[in-house]
Amino acid sequence: MQTHPFPSVPHARSPAGAEVRLLIEGETGGMIHSTVPPGQVNRATVHATVSEFWYILSGEGQIWRRDGTGEETTVLRTGVSIDIPVGTAFQYRCNGTDSLEFLCITMPRWPGDKEATVIAGPWTPNAPEGWPQASRDR
């Protein structure tokens, strides 16, 4: 059994550019809290072995997804859930006045940043590389 408090600062930055707080991890998957500040456009990526479920907690944004059957852009707002099946290309951004915050469930658990390949997406990314400032200042 695991119990963890909400981390006060981000642990890392995702390969796409979101600030990530690790919430819990088990044999079959993991859960993180992601934050995308207003105006940030993350890098487009595709995962080799991991699928994701997202639940939007707050903020507004958009996500572009493309798979073998087509592509679509979905509005992200509080209460929306989406999936990103393995092999789906995706890119997301925060276009609201507050940060876009969401829970992300990974299945299986995240094997490391080599899992994600950066690709070309519909929007020009402006997300920073590397660790969030809060993590560096600990």
N, C-alpha and C positions, 0 to 999 in steps of 0.2 A: 504494500500500500504506500502511496505517495501523497504528500500534502506540501504545497509550496505557496508562499506569499507572492503577491505581484511584485516583480522586480522594480526597484526605484529608478534604475537607469537601463538603457538598452545594453544587451550583451554583444551585439554585432550589427552588421549591415548585410542585408540579403544581397545575392549577386545582382539583383535588379536595382537595388538602391534603397529599399525601405529599412528603417530602424527596426530591429528585432529584439524582442524580449522572449527568452525561452521560458515556457510555462511548465511543461511536463513532457516526459518522453517514456515510452515503453517499448516492448519488443516489436509491436506491430505498427507503431506510428508515433507521432509527436504533435504537440500543439504549441503555437507561438502567438504572440501579440505583435502586430505590425503597425507601424506609424509612417505615414507619408505626409510631410508638411505641405501647406498650401503652395500651389504653383509648381510642385515637383513632378517631373515626368520621369518615370523609371525606365531602365533599359529593358528592351524586349528580350525574352528568354524562352527556351524550351527545355524541359526536363527529360532525362534519359530513362529514369526508373521510378520516379515518384509522382503520384497523383495528389491533388490538394482539394480540400473543401474550405471555402471562406464564408465567414459570417460578418457582415459589416456592423460595427458597433456605433460609429459616428462619422460625421463628415460627408463629403460628396466627392465623387470621382467618376472615372470611366475605366473599363477594362476592354481591351481588344483581344479576342481569341480566334485562333485559326486551327482547324484540324483537317483531316482528309475529306470531310464532307462539306466544308465551307468556312465562312468567317462571320463574326458579328462583333458589334460594340455594344456593351451593356452599361447602363447607368448604375453606379454603386452609391447607395444611400442606406441609412440606418434600416436594419431589418432585412436586407437583401442577402440571400445565400447564393453562391455560385460554386461550380466545380471546374477544375482544371485537370482533365484526364492526362495521364502520362503521354508524352509526345505532342501535346497541344502547345502551339506557339502563343505567347501572350505578352501584353504590355499594359501597364496601368498608370494612372495619374490622378493627382488630387487637383480638382478644379473648383473647389469650394473655398470659403474664407477661413475654415477651420481644418485642422489636420484630418486626414482620412485614417481611421483606425479600424482594424479588423482582426478577428481570430482566424488562424489558418491551421487546419489539421492536415498533416502529411501522412501518406500511407505508401510504402512503409516509412519508417523514420528517416529523417534527412541524413544522407551519407556523407555530406560535405559539399563545399562550393563547386567542386568539379562536376557535380550533378547537373548544373545549369550551364547551358551554352547560350551566350549572347548572340542575338541575331538582329537583322533589320526589322523594325516595326513601323507602324504608321506615323508615329510622332517622334520628334527629335528629343532624345533624353537630355536631362540636365541634372540628374541625380549625382550626388558626390560618390566618390570611390572610398573604400576603406571603412574604418570604424567610425561610428557616430561620435561627435565631440563629447557627449556625456560619458561615454565609456573611457575615452582617453583621459578624462579629468579625474577619474576615481582615485 
